[in-house]
Amino acid sequence: MKSNLNSVFKSLTIVLSIALFCLGCKKKEHSSTEWGELATAKMNEITVLTANIPCSQLTDVSIQEMASGCSSTYYPVKISDQAKFEKLKKEYFDLLSEQTKAMIREGYIIDPCFESLWIAEQPIRLECNTGKVKVITSANMSIEEAKPLAAKTYLEIMAIVNAQTCTDASSWMPAPLIKDRLMDVEYITYLRTQDYTVLKKKVSLYNGLKTRIIQADGPATAVEPQTKVERIDCINGKPVIKLTTK
């Protein structure tokens, strides 16, 4: 009987010890800095995966996007590495999400992305550069190529705008296009209740190219816009912007 009691007591002691050990091993929360370091390390893995692809493999490469907030980055990815890229991409954004949660716990205020100007970098093509595959974008293409592309893109944007029809003014929103000086803009309209992805990409491409052209042509002075959008009306079946002086 005594032996049985000793056995039971020994078993309870082991269980209690394990329980106390587990309580002591409660998972430590990472700080936002630690999550950021893990995210940076994961981004380094993505960079290594997509860097130094030889030109001989150009036909086996596609452009892949990594969008975060109001911006995007584009990478050349071999078809054979696509699955690995997607895995690393997911892991990277998961780490960024954890960093954001940690920042909120630490009292940081996270401002949401708000695009008053569509200008995110846009991909153009893949090309061979110094023996390696490179993604050419609106941010790194030559100014000589940017100028005619900007003019062509503007015409494409206006073709979309001119084809618009309007029945409910409350569904329309303005989007600025950069003119000849930074922050000197004209406005076009888009229907927020429909998919405007194509228009947004074209406007982002145009605004990005136009900004680079202005900066390349001389001292890029910014001007304070003199007008703002007061409202959008439907007139003769078309969306029409009513401007007011600031």
C-alpha positions as CSV (number, residue, x, y, z in Angstrom):
1,M,0.0,0.0,0.0
2,K,2.8,2.3,1.0
3,S,4.5,1.5,-2.3
4,N,1.4,2.5,-4.3
5,L,1.1,5.8,-2.4
6,N,4.7,6.6,-3.1
7,S,4.2,5.8,-6.8
8,V,1.1,8.1,-7.0
9,F,2.9,10.8,-5.1
10,K,5.9,10.5,-7.5
11,S,3.6,10.7,-10.5
12,L,1.8,13.8,-9.2
13,T,5.2,15.4,-8.5
14,I,6.3,14.8,-12.1
15,V,3.0,16.2,-13.5
16,L,3.3,19.3,-11.3
17,S,6.9,19.8,-12.3
18,I,6.0,19.6,-16.0
19,A,3.1,22.1,-15.5
20,L,5.4,24.6,-13.7
21,F,8.0,24.1,-16.4
22,C,5.5,24.9,-19.1
23,L,4.3,28.0,-17.3
24,G,7.8,29.2,-17.1
25,C,8.2,28.6,-20.9
26,K,5.5,31.0,-21.9
27,K,6.3,32.3,-25.4
28,K,8.1,35.6,-25.2
29,E,6.6,38.3,-27.4
30,H,9.0,39.9,-29.9
31,S,9.4,43.6,-30.0
32,S,8.6,45.6,-33.1
33,T,12.3,45.9,-33.7
34,E,12.9,42.2,-33.5
35,W,10.0,41.5,-35.9
36,G,11.5,44.1,-38.2
37,E,14.9,42.4,-38.2
38,L,13.2,39.1,-39.0
39,A,11.4,40.8,-41.9
40,T,14.6,42.3,-43.2
41,A,16.3,38.9,-43.1
42,K,13.4,37.4,-45.1
43,M,13.6,40.2,-47.6
44,N,17.3,39.4,-48.0
45,E,16.3,35.8,-48.9
46,I,14.0,37.3,-51.6
47,T,16.7,39.5,-52.9
48,V,19.2,36.6,-53.1
49,L,16.6,34.5,-54.9
50,T,15.9,37.1,-57.6
51,A,19.3,38.6,-58.0
52,N,22.0,37.7,-60.5
53,I,19.8,35.8,-63.0
54,P,21.9,35.4,-66.1
55,C,20.7,36.8,-69.4
56,S,20.7,33.3,-70.9
57,Q,17.6,32.5,-68.7
58,L,15.7,35.7,-69.7
59,T,12.9,33.7,-71.4
60,D,12.4,31.7,-68.2
61,V,11.7,34.9,-66.1
62,S,8.6,36.8,-65.3
63,I,8.0,40.1,-63.4
64,Q,6.5,39.6,-59.9
65,E,5.0,42.3,-57.7
66,M,5.3,42.8,-54.0
67,A,2.8,45.5,-53.0
68,S,3.0,47.1,-49.5
69,G,1.0,50.1,-48.5
70,C,0.9,52.6,-51.3
71,S,4.0,51.3,-53.1
72,S,5.1,48.3,-55.0
73,T,8.4,46.7,-55.8
74,Y,9.0,44.4,-58.8
75,Y,11.3,41.4,-59.0
76,P,12.5,39.1,-61.8
77,V,11.6,35.6,-60.9
78,K,12.5,32.4,-62.7
79,I,9.4,30.2,-63.4
80,S,11.2,27.3,-61.6
81,D,11.5,29.6,-58.5
82,Q,7.9,30.9,-58.5
83,A,6.7,28.6,-55.7
84,K,9.6,29.5,-53.5
85,F,9.1,33.2,-54.2
86,E,5.5,33.0,-53.2
87,K,6.4,31.2,-50.0
88,L,9.0,33.8,-49.1
89,K,6.6,36.6,-50.0
90,K,3.9,35.3,-47.7
91,E,6.4,34.8,-44.9
92,Y,7.7,38.3,-45.4
93,F,4.3,39.9,-45.2
94,D,3.4,37.7,-42.2
95,L,6.4,39.1,-40.4
96,L,5.4,42.7,-41.4
97,S,2.0,42.0,-40.0
98,E,3.5,40.8,-36.7
99,Q,5.7,43.9,-36.6
100,T,2.6,46.1,-37.0
101,K,0.8,44.4,-34.2
102,A,3.9,44.8,-31.9
103,M,4.1,48.5,-32.8
104,I,0.5,49.0,-31.9
105,R,1.1,47.2,-28.6
106,E,4.0,49.6,-28.0
107,G,1.9,52.6,-28.6
108,Y,2.8,53.6,-32.1
109,I,0.2,55.1,-34.3
110,I,0.0,53.4,-37.7
111,D,-1.3,55.7,-40.3
112,P,-3.3,54.0,-43.1
113,C,-2.1,54.4,-46.7
114,F,-4.0,57.2,-48.4
115,E,-3.1,58.1,-51.9
116,S,-3.8,61.7,-52.8
117,L,-1.7,61.2,-55.9
118,W,-1.4,57.9,-57.8
119,I,2.3,57.6,-58.5
120,A,3.4,54.1,-57.5
121,E,6.2,52.6,-59.6
122,Q,5.0,50.6,-62.6
123,P,6.8,47.7,-64.4
124,I,7.7,48.1,-68.1
125,R,9.7,45.1,-69.2
126,L,12.5,42.7,-68.5
127,E,15.9,43.3,-70.2
128,C,19.5,42.1,-70.2
129,N,21.8,44.5,-68.3
130,T,25.5,43.8,-67.7
131,G,24.9,40.1,-68.1
132,K,21.9,39.9,-65.6
133,V,18.2,40.1,-66.0
134,K,16.8,43.4,-64.8
135,V,13.3,44.8,-64.4
136,I,12.8,48.1,-66.1
137,T,10.2,50.3,-64.4
138,S,8.9,53.8,-64.5
139,A,11.5,54.7,-61.9
140,N,14.6,53.5,-63.6
141,M,14.0,53.7,-67.4
142,S,15.9,56.4,-69.3
143,I,14.4,59.9,-69.6
144,E,14.7,59.6,-73.4
145,E,12.3,56.7,-73.3
146,A,10.2,58.2,-70.5
147,K,9.1,61.2,-72.5
148,P,7.3,59.5,-75.4
149,L,5.9,56.9,-73.1
150,A,4.4,59.6,-70.9
151,A,2.8,61.3,-73.9
152,K,1.4,58.0,-75.1
153,T,0.1,57.1,-71.6
154,Y,-1.6,60.5,-71.3
155,L,-3.5,59.9,-74.5
156,E,-4.5,56.4,-73.3
157,I,-5.8,57.9,-70.0
158,M,-7.8,60.6,-71.8
159,A,-9.3,57.9,-74.1
160,I,-10.6,56.1,-71.0
161,V,-11.9,59.3,-69.4
162,N,-13.6,60.5,-72.6
163,A,-15.5,57.2,-72.9
164,Q,-17.0,57.6,-69.4
165,T,-20.7,58.0,-68.9
166,C,-22.4,59.4,-65.8
167,T,-25.8,58.7,-64.1
168,D,-25.0,59.1,-60.4
169,A,-22.6,61.9,-59.4
170,S,-22.2,60.5,-55.9
171,S,-20.2,57.5,-57.3
172,W,-17.4,59.6,-58.9
173,M,-14.1,60.6,-57.5
174,P,-11.3,62.9,-58.8
175,A,-7.7,61.8,-59.5
176,P,-4.9,64.4,-60.2
177,L,-2.5,64.3,-63.2
178,I,0.7,66.2,-62.9
179,K,1.1,68.9,-65.5
180,D,4.4,70.8,-66.2
181,R,5.4,71.6,-62.6
182,L,5.4,69.5,-59.5
183,M,2.0,69.8,-57.7
184,D,0.5,71.7,-60.7
185,V,-2.2,69.3,-61.6
186,E,-5.3,68.7,-63.7
187,Y,-8.1,66.4,-62.5
188,I,-9.8,63.4,-64.2
189,T,-12.6,61.4,-62.9
190,Y,-13.1,57.7,-62.0
191,L,-16.0,55.6,-60.9
192,R,-15.2,54.2,-57.5
193,T,-18.0,51.6,-57.6
194,Q,-16.3,49.9,-60.6
195,D,-12.9,48.3,-61.1
196,Y,-10.6,51.2,-61.9
197,T,-7.3,49.1,-61.7
198,V,-6.3,49.7,-65.3
199,L,-6.9,53.5,-65.1
200,K,-5.0,53.7,-61.7
201,K,-2.0,51.9,-63.2
202,K,-1.9,54.2,-66.2
203,V,-2.2,57.3,-64.0
204,S,0.5,56.0,-61.7
205,L,2.7,55.4,-64.7
206,Y,2.1,58.8,-66.2
207,N,2.6,60.7,-62.9
208,G,5.8,58.8,-62.1
209,L,7.2,59.5,-65.5
210,K,6.1,63.1,-65.6
211,T,7.7,63.7,-62.2
212,R,11.0,62.3,-63.4
213,I,10.8,64.3,-66.7
214,I,10.2,67.6,-64.8
215,Q,13.1,66.9,-62.4
216,A,15.4,66.0,-65.3
217,D,14.6,69.1,-67.4
218,G,15.8,71.5,-64.7
219,P,15.2,72.8,-61.2
220,A,12.0,71.1,-60.2
221,T,10.1,73.8,-58.3
222,A,6.8,72.8,-56.7
223,V,3.9,75.1,-56.9
224,E,0.9,75.3,-54.6
225,P,-2.3,74.2,-56.4
226,Q,-4.6,77.2,-56.9
227,T,-7.8,75.2,-57.3
228,K,-9.5,72.2,-55.7
229,V,-12.3,70.0,-56.6
230,E,-15.6,71.3,-55.2
231,R,-17.8,68.5,-56.6
232,I,-18.5,66.3,-59.6
233,D,-21.8,66.6,-61.5
234,C,-23.4,64.5,-64.2
235,I,-23.9,66.8,-67.2
236,N,-25.3,65.5,-70.5
237,G,-24.4,62.0,-69.4
238,K,-20.7,62.8,-68.6
239,P,-18.9,63.3,-65.3
240,V,-17.9,67.0,-65.0
241,I,-15.6,68.4,-62.3
242,K,-16.5,71.7,-60.7
243,L,-13.3,73.4,-59.5
244,T,-13.1,76.2,-56.9
245,T,-10.2,78.6,-56.1
246,K,-8.4,77.9,-52.8
